[in-house]
Amino acid sequence: MNAPVHDLSTRIVHHEYTPPAGFLAPQPGVFKASTVIFPNVAAMRAREWKDKSSYTYGLHGTPTTYQLEERLCTLEGGQQCLLVPSGLAAIATVALALLRAGDEVLIPDNAYGPNKALAEVELKHYGIRHVLYDAMDPADLAAKITPATRLVWLEAPGSVTLEFPNLREMARICRERGVTSALDNTWGAGLAFAPFDLEGDGSSSLAVDISAHALTKYPSGGGDVLMGSIITRDEPLHLKIKLTHMRLGLGVGANDVEAVLRALPSVGLRYRAHDIAARELARWMGAQEAVVQVLHPALAGSPGHEHWKALCGSANQGDGAAAGLFSVVIDPRYTQAQVDRFCDSLRLFKLGYSWGGPMSLVVPYDLPSMRKCATPQLRPGTLVRFSIGLESVEDLRRDLAQALALAFAA
Ligand SMILES: *Cc1c(COP(=O)(O)O)cnc(C)c1O
């Protein structure tokens, strides 16, 4: 500081002290910035926001966001990552980056509902057509790809109904037909299978092009952060999405990035714990009189179980890997009011959306209003989805038992 500075108010802004470099701690430092300061005009003119070689503006990245992006690339086996304010923003950013008027996007009928709503309303306004396909029938996907198809969404398993598709076959079809594939990888989280190495042989010979991930779920793990990521393994594709991301002005808060950086080291342990507990409770629910079907891809008999086994079955010494989610179909002889009473009677399971946090959650769904394709894989009845948290399995089982007894007593 060469200019003479005397006033206290100036000195506490332009302070002469710089802490020594080289500080190391288990958690990375958190940098907060809208403005990023350049050392001189030449550096400002030479600014480069398209890669991680420097900094230009808070919206385009800080050491904190770069670090989370790189760790997420490692988790999912990708090479480039963009952070966005929610999982849904990841889906929307991919769509806005890749689709133009006259294009078509294919979406599985059992996709995350807001992905379909985005296409039905917003994309339609831009002259983009969407077509729903049956995720359990790769031939249906193949038949619906046209010369106008620019993007195919994949999801494994389906949202709410958790049917596990033949993801390898669908990725192969997209690759053969030259259509960009984007996977909603929130369930797998980079832990149940490798989206950029679907053959599992380290070769990346079969991969999706884009993985969109609601970090809101397992990477956050706290039920207290909303964030999403868009991961790719192709620089031109990444740049295309990054340009749209930049023009839309999508940024994430440093405090939220810090929360995810802090939770990320335990994501594998938490995922495994949620998985073990969910499978135990799913099996137990399957034996209850009111339940006619349990939907959990790791359970034999669940729709697409064989595809889950092929893709996720070798993890955990052959036990496989799955998220801590399952749904049950309640016998149609019980009324909606009784199913509602069951959900309302639960004490530890709370009524609420999202999943991946410490608290177990339950949501009743009206499935017929959510699906256009026929669902022969599902038994008729009322669907209830459970997200298993980190409470004691025995306490959760007791909670389910008391609510079942109250709602469905003969
Ligand atoms: C929760 C979720 C999303 C959206 O994530 P938000 O951060 O809540 O917007 C997208 N896809 C799937 C499969 C999800 O479960």
The ligand as an SDF file (V2000), in Angstrom:
LIG
                    3D

 15 15  0  0  0  0  0  0  0  0999 V2000
  -34.5650  -34.4870   -5.2200 C   0  0  0  0  0  0  0  0  0  0  0  0
  -34.3290  -34.8980   -6.6100 C   0  0  0  0  0  0  0  0  0  0  0  0
  -34.0770  -33.9650   -7.6030 C   0  0  0  0  0  0  0  0  0  0  0  0
  -34.1230  -32.4640   -7.3620 C   0  0  0  0  0  0  0  0  0  0  0  0
  -33.2650  -32.0290   -6.3850 O   0  0  0  0  0  0  0  0  0  0  0  0
  -33.5590  -30.6200   -5.6550 P   0  0  0  0  0  0  0  0  0  0  0  0
  -32.2300  -30.2500   -5.1270 O   0  0  0  0  0  0  0  0  0  0  0  0
  -34.5670  -30.9130   -4.6050 O   0  0  0  0  0  0  0  0  0  0  0  0
  -34.0430  -29.6870   -6.6980 O   0  0  0  0  0  0  0  0  0  0  0  0
  -33.8370  -34.4200   -8.8750 C   0  0  0  0  0  0  0  0  0  0  0  0
  -33.8640  -35.7190   -9.1630 N   0  0  0  0  0  0  0  0  0  0  0  0
  -34.1110  -36.6530   -8.2390 C   0  0  0  0  0  0  0  0  0  0  0  0
  -34.1200  -38.0900   -8.6280 C   0  0  0  0  0  0  0  0  0  0  0  0
  -34.3610  -36.2750   -6.9330 C   0  0  0  0  0  0  0  0  0  0  0  0
  -34.6360  -37.1960   -6.0190 O   0  0  0  0  0  0  0  0  0  0  0  0
  1  2  1  0
  2  3  1  0
  2 14  2  0
  3  4  1  0
  3 10  2  0
  4  5  1  0
  5  6  1  0
  6  7  2  0
  6  8  1  0
  6  9  1  0
 10 11  1  0
 11 12  2  0
 12 13  1  0
 12 14  1  0
 14 15  1  0
M  END
$$$$
